């Protein structure tokens, strides 16, 4: 699940995932910047 952390004045959002446990036991969190576009969402 993704959670919005903040929303900037240009409507860009900073979102993070829940804690993800990889097969090797490593735990990670995805951090993504998103902005709405005509075709859906653009992210980096």
C-alpha positions in Angstrom: 0.0 0.0 0.0 1.2 3.5 -0.8 0.8 6.5 1.6 1.0 10.2 0.6 3.6 12.0 2.8 3.2 15.5 1.3 1.7 17.3 -1.6 3.5 20.3 -3.2 1.9 23.4 -4.7 2.4 22.0 -8.3 0.3 18.9 -7.3 3.4 16.7 -7.1 3.0 14.1 -4.3 5.7 12.3 -2.3 4.4 8.8 -1.5 6.0 5.9 0.4 5.2 2.2 0.5 4.6 0.0 3.5 7.7 -2.0 4.6 8.5 -4.6 2.0 10.5 -7.7 2.9 12.5 -9.2 0.0 13.3 -12.9 -0.5 16.8 -12.3 0.9 15.4 -11.0 4.1 16.2 -7.3 3.3 13.5 -4.8 4.3 12.9 -1.8 2.1 10.5 1.1 1.6 9.8 2.5 -1.9 9.8 6.3 -2.1 8.2 7.8 -5.2 7.3 11.3 -6.5 4.1 11.3 -8.6 2.2 13.9 -10.6 -1.1 13.5 -12.4 -1.0 13.7 -16.2 -3.4 13.2 -19.1 -2.5 9.5 -19.4 -2.6 8.7 -15.6 0.3 9.3 -13.2 3.9 10.1 -14.0 6.4 8.9 -11.3 10.1 9.0 -10.6 
